[in-house]
Amino acid sequence: MLICPQCEFENPNANKFCQNCGTSLTHHVCHECGTDVPLNAQRCYNCGAECGKVWWAIITKEGSGNWELGSWQEDQDDLPTLPLSTEFAPPLSARPVFKVGSYIDQEQRYQLLEPLPITEENTTQTEVCVRVLDCHPYQISPIEAILENQNQGLLPLSGKEVGITQLAKAYLELQSQGQPGIPVIHDAWQESNTQVVLIEYRSDWPRLLDQWKEETTSSLQILHWFYQMTQLWSVLEPVKCRQSLLELSNLRLDEDQTLALERLYVEPLNSETAIELDADAETEEETSAIVKQPLTVKVLGDVWQELFRQSQRTQFGAVLQILDDLELGKIQTIAQLRSRLEAIATELEASHIPSFSPTANQNPTAPTTIQLENELEEDSSAKTDDLPTIVLSMQLSSLEDIGRTDVGRQRQHNEDYFGIETKVDKLELPKNRVLQARGLYILCDGMGGHAGGEIASELAVNTVRQYFQEHWTKDQRPTEESMREAVYLANQAIYQLNQQDARSGIGRMGTTLVILLIQDTQAAVAHVGDSRLYRLTRKRGLEQITVDHEVGQREITRGVEASIAYARPDAYQLTQALGPRDETAIDPDVEFFDINEDCLLILASDGLSDNDLLETHWKTHLFPLLSSGANLERGVTELIDLANQENGHDNITAILVRAKVRPNMEN
């Protein structure tokens, strides 16, 4: 089946357009120039940008037989595919080199983007890796179907009955746990003695070693990577892939400088088997850091030693003692190693207090707390909440935003209104970069018709803006009292106008309100009505921060089951809004949270959030916007377009705020 990239509707493979929304299933839009490009093209024919879906194919041969993949036949372009079996295949010496454009699968879906390095001279090679183009990227693969079934609890995780290879099973296991450091698996199969696994292509991601060499990389950042390695060790141990941490060239960084793996390496059957140095590697940096060492926690120390050696950086302070103790066997478990790292982190945090200038009143940055896993050997019964943590302070690295409103497909005028005000101060030096930022984001959904709802929503936004212009003068997050005062003033402004115009009943204008304030890595939110704030992070996915002020939710808080509460005819009627009554009739919800990981914050009117639109489509329309390279303006436009297609019955307004953070790397 073909999954529509726009609405995720399932279409027959023969469809050229989505049966549900009409989106093309044979072309997609170039992200650079907007040209329609065939799905089976690697690059845009107009601007040359790479827009095809590329995967990394890991092809492994078992035993001493010949390579046996695909079907030995030639297509209309005389491009051979890999042989399915040796019974009917010509001798290897008579086979051509598999050229660019050949396929590695019988269905002719995955096309080589570079020659496959299988020749008569290297027939003893047991594994090759190559980039392939997915010519049918909207077609769901068997592995994706398995993952979807697992998410729904329909298929056991072992996958034994569907013939999943050991390597593919490791990817599946970790992907089901939501491990961002592990590449996404897309497809896998086995034919005779050859296995193929297709994963996310990460070879162009920055290498950890290269960043380790940079002068701007601080001791605290290095400590942070150490800790991430211990986390990955615990994640990889159950699936017997700890060897993945031992190849320096396999250690990569994502755009947020978080440790990630290029691929997985499955350990030998005997987990105590030594890891040999690859003598045939082209460069020293491409070799394993470990020489003949069993897979115990000690090998992590050897990896770290090798990183220091190849980067020519000097080992510092207590880390030097940790490396010595690992070598001497005084540290034997991950739990002990983490405890030592926590002590160093505490020491570094106490001695590195960042400041914007010698006289600046810098607001303390929010800490990110990394919880230890459940594998503490010393106390297997310990509860997660009681485990020690390592606290690393975070600082804002970027703050971007965009807002857009649309009348929708059924309304004649737009009663939504929004306001955005930001202030960013940046200090950048060769070895230091500090960003201080504040952002005020307001969204209102008016009610009362033309010359009613429009006036109320705009008046509320401007009243709140003016209040914080006058009262938000220090580099501190506003208090709950000031948040409430801003809401009450907005309510009073609309209420007085209603009184002045002698409006009554349903003729009284009003508006919902949601306010988000950001001060560096601290945030505050206040809201009245059913306009919402969502938060999206890689770890937790999409979360609704606010709770609608409506009858259905009120009944749920009183203990009524949700299905019964929302069966009421007035379930979606607001229980409070700004303007119709004086301030005694409203009780705004105010809460605070810290931004301790990259996040996308979404303010939405109900024209966008109705019918669980964001909950249904966040993976396709919101999650990609976490990336720094994603265009927020294009993203909010596509979000509005989606809401018009799926809802369209009301005005639609969205504000997107992308906040990126990084460990505080002051020296």
C-alpha positions as CSV (number, residue, x, y, z in Angstrom):
1,M,0.0,0.0,0.0
2,L,1.0,3.6,-0.5
3,I,0.9,6.0,2.5
4,C,0.0,9.5,1.5
5,P,2.6,11.9,2.9
6,Q,0.0,14.6,3.4
7,C,-2.9,12.8,5.2
8,E,-1.4,9.4,5.9
9,F,-4.3,7.7,4.1
10,E,-3.6,4.1,2.8
11,N,-3.9,3.9,-0.9
12,P,-3.5,0.9,-3.3
13,N,-0.1,0.6,-4.9
14,A,-1.5,1.5,-8.4
15,N,-2.8,4.9,-7.3
16,K,-1.2,8.0,-8.7
17,F,-3.1,10.3,-6.4
18,C,-4.3,10.0,-2.9
19,Q,-8.0,8.9,-2.8
20,N,-8.5,11.0,0.3
21,C,-6.8,14.4,-0.3
22,G,-5.6,14.2,-3.9
23,T,-1.9,14.5,-3.2
24,S,0.4,13.1,-5.9
25,L,1.8,9.7,-5.1
26,T,4.3,9.8,-8.0
27,H,5.9,13.2,-7.5
28,H,7.0,15.3,-4.5
29,V,8.0,19.0,-4.2
30,C,11.7,20.0,-4.2
31,H,12.5,21.6,-0.8
32,E,14.8,24.1,-2.5
33,C,12.9,25.4,-5.6
34,G,9.4,24.0,-5.3
35,T,9.6,22.0,-8.5
36,D,7.6,18.8,-8.8
37,V,10.1,15.9,-9.0
38,P,9.5,12.2,-9.7
39,L,9.9,10.1,-6.6
40,N,12.5,7.9,-8.4
41,A,14.8,10.8,-9.1
42,Q,17.7,11.4,-6.8
43,R,18.0,15.1,-7.6
44,C,15.8,17.9,-8.7
45,Y,16.2,18.4,-12.5
46,N,15.6,22.2,-12.0
47,C,18.0,23.2,-9.2
48,G,20.1,20.0,-8.6
49,A,19.1,19.7,-5.0
50,E,19.1,16.1,-3.6
51,C,15.4,15.4,-2.9
52,G,15.2,11.6,-3.3
53,K,14.9,9.3,-0.3
54,V,18.3,7.7,0.3
55,W,19.0,4.7,2.6
56,W,22.2,3.0,3.7
57,A,22.2,-0.6,2.7
58,I,24.2,-3.0,4.8
59,I,24.6,-6.2,2.8
60,T,26.1,-9.2,4.6
61,K,27.2,-12.6,3.3
62,E,27.2,-15.6,5.6
63,G,29.5,-18.6,5.1
64,S,31.7,-19.1,2.1
65,G,29.2,-19.0,-0.7
66,N,28.8,-16.4,-3.4
67,W,26.9,-13.2,-3.1
68,E,23.2,-14.1,-3.6
69,L,20.7,-11.2,-3.9
70,G,17.9,-10.2,-6.1
71,S,17.1,-11.9,-9.4
72,W,19.6,-12.4,-12.2
73,Q,17.8,-10.6,-15.0
74,E,18.2,-7.5,-17.0
75,D,15.6,-4.8,-17.2
76,Q,14.7,-2.7,-20.2
77,D,17.8,-0.4,-19.6
78,D,20.1,-3.4,-19.4
79,L,20.9,-2.8,-15.8
80,P,21.5,-6.1,-13.9
81,T,20.2,-6.8,-10.5
82,L,22.0,-8.9,-7.9
83,P,21.7,-12.7,-8.4
84,L,19.1,-14.5,-6.3
85,S,20.9,-17.8,-6.3
86,T,23.9,-19.4,-7.8
87,E,22.0,-22.2,-9.4
88,F,21.1,-20.2,-12.5
89,A,23.6,-17.4,-12.1
90,P,26.7,-17.1,-14.3
91,P,30.1,-17.6,-12.6
92,L,31.2,-14.6,-10.6
93,S,34.1,-13.9,-12.9
94,A,31.6,-13.6,-15.8
95,R,29.3,-11.2,-14.0
96,P,29.5,-7.4,-14.6
97,V,30.3,-4.9,-11.9
98,F,27.0,-3.8,-10.5
99,K,26.7,-0.3,-11.8
100,V,24.9,2.8,-10.6
101,G,21.3,2.3,-11.4
102,S,21.2,-1.4,-10.7
103,Y,18.7,-2.7,-8.2
104,I,19.5,-4.7,-5.1
105,D,16.1,-6.2,-4.7
106,Q,13.8,-8.4,-6.8
107,E,11.0,-5.8,-6.8
108,Q,13.4,-3.2,-8.3
109,R,12.6,-0.6,-5.6
110,Y,16.1,0.1,-4.2
111,Q,18.5,1.5,-6.8
112,L,22.3,1.7,-6.4
113,L,23.7,5.3,-6.2
114,E,27.3,4.0,-6.4
115,P,28.8,0.8,-7.8
116,L,28.5,-2.1,-5.5
117,P,32.1,-3.1,-4.5
118,I,31.7,-6.8,-5.3
119,T,34.4,-8.1,-7.7
120,E,36.2,-11.3,-8.3
121,E,39.1,-9.9,-6.2
122,N,37.1,-9.4,-3.0
123,T,34.8,-12.4,-3.0
124,T,35.9,-13.2,0.5
125,Q,34.5,-9.9,1.8
126,T,31.6,-10.6,4.1
127,E,29.9,-7.2,4.2
128,V,29.5,-4.2,2.0
129,C,27.7,-0.9,2.6
130,V,26.3,1.3,-0.1
131,R,23.8,4.1,-0.6
132,V,20.6,3.2,-2.4
133,L,17.7,5.4,-3.7
134,D,14.2,4.4,-2.7
135,C,12.2,4.6,-5.9
136,H,8.9,4.0,-4.1
137,P,9.2,5.9,-0.8
138,Y,5.5,6.1,-0.1
139,Q,5.2,2.3,-0.2
140,I,5.2,0.8,3.3
141,S,7.9,-1.8,3.8
142,P,7.4,-5.1,5.7
143,I,9.6,-3.8,8.5
144,E,7.6,-0.6,8.8
145,A,4.4,-2.7,8.9
146,I,6.0,-4.8,11.7
147,L,6.9,-1.7,13.7
148,E,3.3,-0.3,13.3
149,N,1.9,-3.6,14.5
150,Q,4.3,-3.6,17.5
151,N,3.2,0.0,18.4
152,Q,-0.4,-1.3,18.4
153,G,0.6,-4.4,20.4
154,L,-0.4,-6.8,17.6
155,L,3.0,-8.4,17.1
156,P,5.5,-9.8,19.5
157,L,8.8,-8.0,19.5
158,S,10.9,-11.0,18.7
159,G,9.7,-11.2,15.1
160,K,11.0,-14.7,14.9
161,E,8.0,-15.9,12.9
162,V,8.5,-13.4,10.1
163,G,12.1,-14.3,9.5
164,I,13.8,-11.1,10.7
165,T,17.6,-11.3,10.8
166,Q,19.6,-10.8,14.0
167,L,20.8,-7.3,12.9
168,A,17.4,-6.2,11.9
169,K,15.9,-7.4,15.2
170,A,18.4,-5.3,17.1
171,Y,17.3,-2.2,15.2
172,L,13.6,-3.1,15.7
173,E,14.1,-3.6,19.4
174,L,15.8,-0.2,19.9
175,Q,13.5,1.6,17.6
176,S,10.5,0.4,19.5
177,Q,12.1,2.0,22.6
178,G,12.4,5.4,20.8
179,Q,16.1,5.6,21.0
180,P,17.2,8.7,18.9
181,G,20.9,7.7,18.9
182,I,20.1,4.6,16.8
183,P,19.5,4.9,13.1
184,V,16.0,4.2,11.9
185,I,15.5,0.9,10.1
186,H,13.4,1.0,7.0
187,D,13.6,-2.5,5.4
188,A,15.3,-5.8,5.7
189,W,15.3,-9.2,4.0
190,Q,17.4,-12.4,3.6
191,E,17.9,-14.4,0.4
192,S,19.8,-17.6,0.7
193,N,23.2,-16.7,2.3
194,T,22.8,-12.9,2.0
195,Q,21.2,-10.4,4.4
196,V,20.2,-6.9,3.6
197,V,19.3,-4.2,6.1
198,L,18.3,-0.7,5.0
199,I,18.8,2.1,7.6
200,E,18.9,5.8,7.9
201,Y,21.9,7.3,6.1
202,R,24.2,9.0,8.7
203,S,27.6,8.9,7.1
204,D,27.4,12.6,6.4
205,W,26.8,13.4,10.1
206,P,29.7,15.1,11.9
207,R,32.1,12.7,13.6
208,L,32.6,12.9,17.4
209,L,36.3,12.9,16.9
210,D,36.3,16.0,14.7
211,Q,34.2,17.9,17.2
212,W,36.4,16.6,20.1
213,K,39.4,18.3,18.4
214,E,37.8,21.8,18.3
215,E,39.2,24.3,20.7
216,T,35.7,25.5,21.5
217,T,34.7,22.1,22.8
218,S,34.7,22.4,26.6
219,S,35.5,19.9,29.4
220,L,31.8,19.9,30.3
221,Q,30.8,19.0,26.8
222,I,33.3,16.1,26.8
223,L,31.8,15.0,30.1
224,H,28.4,15.1,28.6
225,W,29.5,12.8,25.8
226,F,31.0,10.4,28.3
227,Y,27.7,10.2,30.0
228,Q,25.8,9.6,26.8
229,M,28.2,6.7,26.0
230,T,27.3,5.1,29.3
231,Q,23.6,5.5,28.4
232,L,24.1,3.9,25.0
233,W,26.1,1.1,26.6
234,S,23.2,0.2,28.7
235,V,20.8,0.4,25.8
236,L,23.0,-1.7,23.5
237,E,23.9,-4.4,26.0
238,P,20.5,-6.3,25.9
239,V,20.7,-6.5,22.1
240,K,24.4,-7.4,22.1
241,C,25.5,-4.4,20.1
242,R,28.0,-2.8,22.5
243,Q,30.7,-3.1,19.9
244,S,28.9,-0.2,18.1
245,L,30.6,2.1,20.6
246,L,34.1,0.8,20.0
247,E,34.6,2.1,16.4
248,L,35.5,5.8,16.5
249,S,34.3,6.3,13.0
250,N,30.9,5.0,14.1
251,L,30.5,7.8,16.7
252,R,28.6,10.7,15.2
253,L,26.8,13.8,16.4
254,D,23.4,15.0,15.5
255,E,22.6,18.7,14.9
256,D,22.2,19.2,18.6
257,Q,25.7,17.8,19.4
258,T,24.1,14.7,20.9
259,L,26.0,11.4,20.5
260,A,24.6,9.1,17.9
261,L,25.6,5.9,16.1
262,E,26.1,5.7,12.3
263,R,25.0,2.0,12.5
264,L,24.9,-1.0,14.7
265,Y,27.5,-3.8,15.0
266,V,26.4,-7.1,16.4
267,E,28.8,-8.7,18.9
268,P,30.2,-12.2,18.3
269,L,28.3,-15.0,19.8
270,N,30.8,-15.1,22.7
271,S,30.4,-11.7,24.3
272,E,33.9,-12.0,25.8
273,T,35.5,-12.3,22.3
274,A,38.3,-9.8,21.9
275,I,37.9,-7.0,19.4
276,E,40.8,-6.9,17.0
277,L,42.2,-3.8,15.4
278,D,41.5,-3.5,11.7
279,A,44.9,-3.6,10.1
280,D,43.5,-2.8,6.7
281,A,41.8,0.4,7.6
282,E,42.8,3.3,5.4
283,T,43.5,5.7,8.2
284,E,44.3,5.3,11.9
285,E,41.2,7.3,12.8
286,E,39.0,4.7,11.0
287,T,40.2,1.9,13.2
288,S,38.7,0.5,16.4
289,A,40.0,2.1,19.6
290,I,40.2,-1.3,21.3
291,V,42.8,-3.9,20.8
292,K,42.1,-7.4,22.1
293,Q,39.9,-6.3,25.0
294,P,36.8,-8.1,26.3
295,L,33.5,-6.3,26.3
296,T,33.5,-5.0,29.8
297,V,33.1,-1.4,31.0
298,K,36.9,-1.1,30.8
299,V,36.7,-0.8,27.0
300,L,34.9,2.5,27.4
301,G,37.9,3.9,29.1
302,D,40.0,2.7,26.2
303,V,37.7,4.4,23.7
304,W,38.0,7.7,25.7
305,Q,41.8,7.3,25.9
306,E,41.9,6.9,22.1
307,L,39.7,10.0,21.6
308,F,42.1,12.0,23.7
309,R,45.1,10.6,21.9
310,Q,43.8,11.2,18.4
311,S,42.5,14.6,19.2
312,Q,45.7,15.6,20.9
313,R,43.7,17.0,23.8
314,T,45.0,16.8,27.4
315,Q,43.1,14.7,29.8
316,F,41.7,16.9,32.6
317,G,41.3,16.6,36.4
318,A,39.2,13.9,37.8
319,V,38.7,12.3,34.3
320,L,42.3,11.2,34.3
321,Q,41.7,9.4,37.6
322,I,38.6,7.7,36.2
323,L,40.6,6.4,33.2
324,D,43.3,5.1,35.5
325,D,40.8,3.4,37.7
326,L,39.1,1.8,34.7
327,E,42.4,0.5,33.6
328,L,43.2,-1.0,37.0
329,G,39.7,-2.5,37.3
330,K,38.7,-0.4,40.2
331,I,35.5,0.6,38.3
332,Q,33.7,-2.5,37.1
333,T,30.1,-1.5,36.5
334,I,28.3,1.2,34.5
335,A,26.6,2.3,37.8
336,Q,30.0,2.9,39.4
337,L,31.2,4.8,36.3
338,R,28.2,7.0,36.2
339,S,28.6,7.8,39.9
340,R,32.1,9.1,39.2
341,L,30.9,11.1,36.2
342,E,28.2,12.7,38.4
343,A,30.8,13.8,40.9
344,I,32.8,15.5,38.2
345,A,29.7,17.2,36.8
346,T,28.9,18.6,40.1
347,E,32.4,19.9,40.5
348,L,32.4,21.5,37.1
349,E,29.0,23.0,37.5
350,A,30.1,24.7,40.7
351,S,33.1,26.2,39.1
352,H,31.7,27.3,35.8
353,I,29.0,30.0,36.3
354,P,28.3,31.7,32.9
355,S,27.7,35.4,32.6
356,F,26.8,37.6,29.7
357,S,29.1,40.4,30.9
358,P,31.0,41.3,34.1
359,T,27.9,43.2,35.3
360,A,25.1,41.2,33.7
361,N,22.4,39.8,35.9
362,Q,22.3,36.4,34.1
363,N,19.3,34.3,34.9
364,P,20.4,30.8,36.0
365,T,19.9,28.4,33.1
366,A,17.7,25.4,33.5
367,P,19.3,22.1,34.3
368,T,18.7,19.0,32.3
369,T,18.4,15.9,34.5
370,I,19.6,12.6,33.1
371,Q,18.0,9.8,35.0
372,L,20.0,6.6,35.6
373,E,18.6,3.4,34.1
374,N,17.3,0.5,36.1
375,E,20.3,-1.7,35.6
376,L,22.1,-0.7,38.9
377,E,23.7,-4.0,39.8
378,E,24.1,-3.0,43.5
379,D,20.3,-2.6,44.0
380,S,18.2,-4.2,41.4
381,S,15.1,-3.4,43.3
382,A,15.8,0.3,43.4
383,K,13.0,2.5,42.0
384,T,13.8,4.8,39.2
385,D,12.8,7.9,41.1
386,D,15.3,7.1,43.8
387,L,18.3,6.7,41.5
388,P,21.0,9.4,41.4
389,T,21.1,11.8,38.6
390,I,23.7,13.9,36.8
391,V,22.7,17.5,36.3
392,L,24.1,19.5,33.4
393,S,23.0,23.1,33.0
394,M,21.6,24.1,29.6
395,Q,21.7,27.4,27.7
396,L,19.7,28.7,24.9
397,S,21.4,28.3,21.5
398,S,18.7,29.7,19.2
399,L,15.1,30.9,19.4
400,E,13.0,31.1,16.2
401,D,9.3,31.7,15.6
402,I,6.6,32.3,13.0
403,G,2.9,33.0,13.2
404,R,0.1,32.8,10.7
405,T,-3.6,33.1,10.6
406,D,-6.2,32.1,8.0
407,V,-9.9,32.7,7.7
408,G,-10.6,29.0,6.8
409,R,-13.0,27.7,4.2
410,Q,-16.4,28.5,5.7
411,R,-16.1,31.8,7.6
412,Q,-16.4,35.2,6.0
413,H,-14.1,37.0,8.4
414,N,-11.3,36.2,10.7
415,E,-11.9,36.6,14.5
416,D,-8.5,35.1,15.4
417,Y,-5.6,37.4,16.3
418,F,-2.0,36.8,17.4
419,G,1.0,38.8,18.5
420,I,4.8,38.0,18.7
421,E,7.5,40.0,20.3
422,T,11.1,38.8,20.7
423,K,14.3,40.3,21.9
424,V,17.6,38.5,21.4
425,D,21.0,39.5,22.7
426,K,24.1,37.6,21.5
427,L,27.7,37.6,22.6
428,E,30.0,35.6,20.3
429,L,33.7,35.3,20.7
430,P,36.2,32.8,19.3
431,K,35.8,30.5,22.3
432,N,32.5,31.6,23.7
433,R,29.0,32.2,22.6
434,V,26.2,33.3,24.9
435,L,22.6,33.9,23.8
436,Q,20.0,35.7,26.0
437,A,16.5,35.9,24.6
438,R,13.0,36.6,25.6
439,G,9.8,35.9,23.6
440,L,6.2,36.9,24.1
441,Y,3.6,34.9,22.1
442,I,-0.1,35.6,22.3
443,L,-3.0,33.9,20.5
444,C,-6.7,34.8,20.8
445,D,-9.8,33.3,19.2
446,G,-12.6,35.9,19.3
447,M,-16.3,35.4,19.5
448,G,-19.2,37.7,18.9
449,G,-19.2,38.0,15.1
450,H,-18.0,40.8,12.9
451,A,-17.1,43.9,14.9
452,G,-17.3,41.7,18.0
453,G,-14.9,38.8,18.1
454,E,-12.4,40.6,15.9
455,I,-12.3,43.5,18.2
456,A,-12.1,41.4,21.3
457,S,-9.2,39.2,20.1
458,E,-7.1,42.2,18.9
459,L,-7.8,44.2,22.0
460,A,-6.7,41.3,24.2
461,V,-3.5,40.8,22.3
462,N,-2.6,44.5,22.5
463,T,-3.5,44.8,26.2
464,V,-1.2,41.9,27.1
465,R,1.6,43.2,24.9
466,Q,1.4,46.6,26.5
467,Y,1.4,45.2,30.0
468,F,4.5,43.2,29.5
469,Q,6.3,46.0,27.7
470,E,5.8,48.0,30.9
471,H,6.3,45.3,33.6
472,W,8.7,42.7,32.0
473,T,11.9,44.7,32.4
474,K,14.2,42.4,34.2
475,D,15.9,39.3,32.8
476,Q,13.6,37.1,34.8
477,R,10.6,34.9,34.0
478,P,7.4,36.8,35.1
479,T,5.7,35.6,38.2
480,E,2.3,33.9,38.5
481,E,0.9,37.1,39.9
482,S,2.0,39.2,36.9
483,M,0.7,36.6,34.5
484,R,-2.7,36.7,36.1
485,E,-2.7,40.5,36.2
486,A,-2.1,40.6,32.4
487,V,-5.0,38.3,31.8
488,Y,-7.3,40.3,34.1
489,L,-6.4,43.5,32.4
490,A,-7.2,42.1,29.0
491,N,-10.5,40.8,30.4
492,Q,-11.3,44.2,31.9
493,A,-10.6,46.0,28.6
494,I,-13.1,43.9,26.7
495,Y,-15.7,43.8,29.5
496,Q,-15.7,47.6,29.7
497,L,-16.3,47.8,26.0
498,N,-19.2,45.4,26.3
499,Q,-20.6,47.6,29.0
500,Q,-20.0,50.8,27.1
501,D,-21.8,49.5,24.0
502,A,-24.6,48.0,26.1
503,R,-24.0,44.5,24.6
504,S,-26.0,41.7,26.2
505,G,-26.4,37.9,25.9
506,I,-24.8,36.3,22.9
507,G,-24.1,39.8,21.6
508,R,-21.4,40.3,24.2
509,M,-18.0,39.9,22.6
510,G,-15.3,37.8,24.1
511,T,-12.2,35.8,23.2
512,T,-10.0,32.9,24.3
513,L,-6.4,33.6,25.2
514,V,-3.2,31.7,25.4
515,I,0.1,33.4,26.4
516,L,3.6,31.9,26.2
517,L,6.6,33.8,27.6
518,I,10.1,32.6,27.2
519,Q,13.1,33.9,29.2
520,D,16.2,32.1,28.1
521,T,15.5,28.4,29.1
522,Q,12.5,29.2,31.3
523,A,8.9,29.4,30.1
524,A,5.5,30.5,31.5
525,V,2.1,29.9,30.1
526,A,-1.3,31.3,30.9
527,H,-4.6,30.5,29.2
528,V,-8.4,31.0,29.3
529,G,-10.7,29.1,26.9
530,D,-9.8,26.4,24.4
531,S,-6.9,27.8,22.5
532,R,-4.0,25.5,23.3
533,L,-0.3,25.3,23.8
534,Y,1.5,22.1,22.7
535,R,5.1,21.0,23.2
536,L,7.0,18.7,20.9
537,T,10.3,17.1,21.8
538,R,12.2,14.1,20.4
539,K,12.1,12.2,23.7
540,R,8.4,12.7,24.6
541,G,6.7,13.4,21.3
542,L,3.7,15.7,21.3
543,E,2.2,16.9,24.6
544,Q,-0.7,19.1,25.2
545,I,0.3,21.6,27.9
546,T,-3.0,23.4,28.4
547,V,-6.3,21.9,29.4
548,D,-9.4,23.4,27.6
549,H,-11.9,25.3,29.7
550,E,-15.0,23.6,28.4
551,V,-17.9,21.7,29.8
552,G,-16.5,18.3,28.8
553,Q,-13.2,18.8,30.7
554,R,-15.0,20.3,33.7
555,E,-17.1,17.1,33.9
556,I,-13.9,14.9,33.7
557,T,-12.4,16.8,36.6
558,R,-15.5,16.0,38.6
559,G,-14.9,12.3,38.0
560,V,-17.1,11.7,35.0
561,E,-15.8,9.3,32.4
562,A,-14.5,11.0,29.2
563,S,-16.9,9.2,26.9
564,I,-19.9,10.3,29.0
565,A,-18.6,13.8,29.5
566,Y,-18.2,14.4,25.8
567,A,-21.5,12.8,25.0
568,R,-23.2,15.9,26.3
569,P,-24.6,18.3,23.7
570,D,-22.8,21.2,25.4
571,A,-19.5,19.3,25.9
572,Y,-17.5,21.8,23.8
573,Q,-19.1,24.9,25.3
574,L,-16.6,27.2,27.0
575,T,-16.7,27.5,30.7
576,Q,-14.8,30.7,30.7
577,A,-13.6,33.3,28.2
578,L,-12.3,36.9,28.4
579,G,-14.8,39.8,28.1
580,P,-18.4,38.6,28.7
581,R,-18.1,38.9,32.5
582,D,-15.9,40.8,35.0
583,E,-12.7,39.3,36.4
584,T,-14.5,37.4,39.2
585,A,-15.8,35.0,36.5
586,I,-12.4,33.9,35.1
587,D,-9.7,31.9,36.7
588,P,-6.7,31.6,34.3
589,D,-4.5,28.6,34.5
590,V,-0.8,29.5,34.9
591,E,2.1,27.1,34.8
592,F,5.9,27.1,34.4
593,F,8.3,24.8,32.8
594,D,12.0,24.7,31.8
595,I,13.3,24.2,28.3
596,N,16.0,21.5,28.9
597,E,15.9,19.9,25.5
598,D,15.2,21.1,21.9
599,C,11.5,21.7,21.5
600,L,8.9,23.0,19.2
601,L,6.1,25.0,21.0
602,I,2.8,25.3,19.1
603,L,0.1,27.8,20.0
604,A,-3.1,26.8,18.2
605,S,-6.7,28.1,17.9
606,D,-9.4,25.4,17.8
607,G,-9.5,25.6,14.0
608,L,-6.1,24.0,14.0
609,S,-6.5,21.6,17.0
610,D,-10.1,20.3,16.4
611,N,-10.6,16.6,15.5
612,D,-7.2,15.7,17.0
613,L,-5.5,17.2,13.9
614,L,-2.1,17.7,15.6
615,E,-2.2,14.5,17.5
616,T,-2.8,12.6,14.2
617,H,-0.3,14.4,12.0
618,W,2.5,15.6,14.3
619,K,5.0,13.0,13.0
620,T,4.6,14.3,9.4
621,H,4.0,18.0,9.9
622,L,5.6,19.0,13.2
623,F,8.4,16.6,14.1
624,P,10.5,17.5,11.0
625,L,10.4,21.2,12.2
626,L,12.6,20.3,15.2
627,S,15.5,20.3,12.8
628,S,17.4,23.5,12.5
629,G,17.5,23.1,8.8
630,A,13.7,23.0,8.5
631,N,12.0,26.1,7.3
632,L,9.4,27.3,9.9
633,E,7.6,29.6,7.5
634,R,7.0,26.7,5.1
635,G,6.1,24.5,8.0
636,V,3.4,26.8,9.3
637,T,2.0,27.2,5.8
638,E,1.7,23.5,5.3
639,L,0.1,23.2,8.7
640,I,-2.5,25.8,7.8
641,D,-3.1,24.0,4.5
642,L,-3.6,20.7,6.3
643,A,-6.1,22.3,8.7
644,N,-8.1,23.7,5.8
645,Q,-8.2,20.2,4.2
646,E,-9.1,18.3,7.3
647,N,-11.1,20.9,9.2
648,G,-11.6,24.3,7.5
649,H,-14.8,25.0,9.4
650,D,-13.3,27.8,11.5
651,N,-10.6,30.4,11.5
652,I,-7.1,28.8,11.8
653,T,-4.2,30.3,13.7
654,A,-0.8,28.8,14.6
655,I,2.4,30.2,16.2
656,L,5.4,27.9,16.0
657,V,8.4,28.5,18.4
658,R,11.6,26.5,17.9
659,A,13.9,26.7,20.9
660,K,17.2,24.9,20.7
661,V,19.5,24.4,23.7
662,R,22.9,23.0,24.4
663,P,25.0,22.1,27.4
664,N,26.6,25.1,29.1
665,M,30.1,25.0,27.7
666,E,31.7,27.9,29.6
667,N,35.3,27.3,30.5
